[in-house]
Amino acid sequence: MCERHIEKFKEERDRLNEIVMKYASMEIKRFYSLDSQVYREGALPAKIKELMGLVASLVLRCDDCIKYHIIRCHEEGISDEELEEALAIGLVVGGSITIPHLRRALQAWDELKRS
């Protein structure tokens, strides 16, 4: 993985979201708003919500979602140990088919830690 892989992912995501918003109906905008609202601090801390999003994304095998939540977990100050425990849950729930996604998640985590 090149050292700028995460940065390129963020840039592409932002660029593509701008295009989506250019064409977005009220329903799409509402979904985007709901998506950002559910991860805010509440009864559950934001870092726990990000770990939940990460586990769900791993089980669903969505690499873009996994990468996004890995970035957010890093921003929320998740420790290596917290991340590993959450990913272990995703692996148990999702089974061995999630292993390639687990590898890429930890590769992205490693890149974030080096930056």
Kinemage of the C-alpha trace (Angstrom):
@kinemage 1
@onewidth
@group {chain A} dominant
@subgroup {mainchain}
@vectorlist {calphas} color= white
{ca met a 1} P 0.000 0.000 0.000
{ca cys a 2} L 1.431 3.354 -0.914
{ca glu a 3} L 1.837 5.773 1.976
{ca arg a 4} L -0.779 8.123 0.508
{ca his a 5} L -3.456 5.458 0.007
{ca ile a 6} L -5.592 6.772 2.886
{ca glu a 7} L -5.197 10.380 1.753
{ca lys a 8} L -6.180 9.425 -1.798
{ca phe a 9} L -9.205 7.561 -0.447
{ca lys a 10} L -10.324 10.653 1.513
{ca glu a 11} L -9.846 12.910 -1.512
{ca glu a 12} L -11.782 10.591 -3.825
{ca arg a 13} L -14.572 10.153 -1.280
{ca asp a 14} L -14.937 13.922 -0.892
{ca arg a 15} L -14.892 14.436 -4.664
{ca leu a 16} L -17.509 11.749 -5.269
{ca asn a 17} L -19.724 13.022 -2.446
{ca glu a 18} L -19.692 16.465 -4.095
{ca ile a 19} L -20.985 14.869 -7.287
{ca val a 20} L -23.668 12.967 -5.373
{ca met a 21} L -24.808 16.176 -3.666
{ca lys a 22} L -24.941 17.962 -7.019
{ca tyr a 23} L -27.661 15.533 -8.123
{ca ala a 24} L -29.095 14.547 -4.747
{ca ser a 25} L -32.800 14.557 -4.064
{ca met a 26} L -34.189 15.371 -0.633
{ca glu a 27} L -34.279 11.642 0.177
{ca ile a 28} L -30.579 11.170 -0.567
{ca lys a 29} L -29.671 14.270 1.431
{ca arg a 30} L -31.775 13.025 4.353
{ca phe a 31} L -30.018 9.656 4.274
{ca tyr a 32} L -26.592 11.331 4.280
{ca ser a 33} L -27.694 13.493 7.203
{ca leu a 34} L -29.029 10.511 9.156
{ca asp a 35} L -25.797 8.621 8.490
{ca ser a 36} L -23.707 11.396 10.024
{ca gln a 37} L -26.112 11.964 12.931
{ca val a 38} L -26.133 8.377 14.203
{ca tyr a 39} L -22.361 8.392 14.758
{ca arg a 40} L -22.413 11.521 16.936
{ca glu a 41} L -21.737 11.417 20.664
{ca gly a 42} L -24.839 10.305 22.541
{ca ala a 43} L -25.735 7.660 25.118
{ca leu a 44} L -22.947 5.685 23.429
{ca pro a 45} L -19.607 7.428 22.928
{ca ala a 46} L -18.730 8.244 19.307
{ca lys a 47} L -15.721 5.891 19.441
{ca ile a 48} L -17.979 2.938 20.319
{ca lys a 49} L -20.346 3.861 17.502
{ca glu a 50} L -17.418 3.935 15.069
{ca leu a 51} L -16.316 0.488 16.238
{ca met a 52} L -19.889 -0.737 15.704
{ca gly a 53} L -19.867 0.727 12.195
{ca leu a 54} L -16.531 -0.933 11.544
{ca val a 55} L -17.771 -4.357 12.666
{ca ala a 56} L -20.932 -4.045 10.563
{ca ser a 57} L -18.861 -2.982 7.558
{ca leu a 58} L -16.486 -5.916 8.018
{ca val a 59} L -19.377 -8.380 8.205
{ca leu a 60} L -20.943 -6.799 5.104
{ca arg a 61} L -17.512 -6.839 3.396
{ca cys a 62} L -17.633 -3.232 2.234
{ca asp a 63} L -14.000 -2.128 1.816
{ca asp a 64} L -14.869 1.564 1.370
{ca cys a 65} L -16.977 1.513 4.542
{ca ile a 66} L -14.272 -0.379 6.425
{ca lys a 67} L -11.660 2.154 5.347
{ca tyr a 68} L -13.906 5.071 6.344
{ca his a 69} L -14.559 3.598 9.806
{ca ile a 70} L -10.877 2.728 10.279
{ca ile a 71} L -10.071 6.389 9.625
{ca arg a 72} L -12.794 7.537 12.026
{ca cys a 73} L -11.638 5.048 14.694
{ca his a 74} L -8.138 6.471 14.391
{ca glu a 75} L -9.524 10.006 14.715
{ca glu a 76} L -11.534 8.950 17.788
{ca gly a 77} L -8.397 7.620 19.491
{ca ile a 78} L -9.229 3.919 19.385
{ca ser a 79} L -6.354 1.828 20.732
{ca asp a 80} L -4.809 -1.126 18.913
{ca glu a 81} L -6.349 -3.426 21.514
{ca glu a 82} L -9.849 -1.965 21.132
{ca leu a 83} L -9.584 -2.242 17.361
{ca glu a 84} L -8.381 -5.844 17.518
{ca glu a 85} L -11.237 -6.883 19.817
{ca ala a 86} L -13.834 -5.252 17.566
{ca leu a 87} L -12.344 -6.830 14.449
{ca ala a 88} L -12.307 -10.220 16.190
{ca ile a 89} L -16.064 -9.889 16.743
{ca gly a 90} L -16.525 -9.051 13.066
{ca leu a 91} L -14.448 -12.065 12.086
{ca val a 92} L -16.452 -14.416 14.313
{ca val a 93} L -19.784 -13.060 13.076
{ca gly a 94} L -18.749 -12.812 9.421
{ca gly a 95} L -16.602 -15.915 9.187
{ca ser a 96} L -13.483 -16.614 7.205
{ca ile a 97} L -14.830 -14.819 4.126
{ca thr a 98} L -14.075 -11.543 5.964
{ca ile a 99} L -10.340 -12.321 6.273
{ca pro a 100} L -9.303 -10.435 3.095
{ca his a 101} L -11.212 -7.394 4.385
{ca leu a 102} L -9.637 -7.802 7.817
{ca arg a 103} L -6.219 -7.734 6.163
{ca arg a 104} L -6.998 -4.524 4.290
{ca ala a 105} L -8.471 -2.941 7.440
{ca leu a 106} L -5.292 -3.602 9.396
{ca gln a 107} L -3.156 -2.443 6.486
{ca ala a 108} L -5.043 0.881 6.516
{ca trp a 109} L -4.699 1.072 10.329
{ca asp a 110} L -0.964 0.491 10.019
{ca glu a 111} L -0.696 3.271 7.441
{ca leu a 112} L -2.629 5.685 9.675
{ca lys a 113} L -0.383 4.897 12.632
{ca arg a 114} L 2.731 5.633 10.554
{ca ser a 115} L 1.443 9.009 9.391
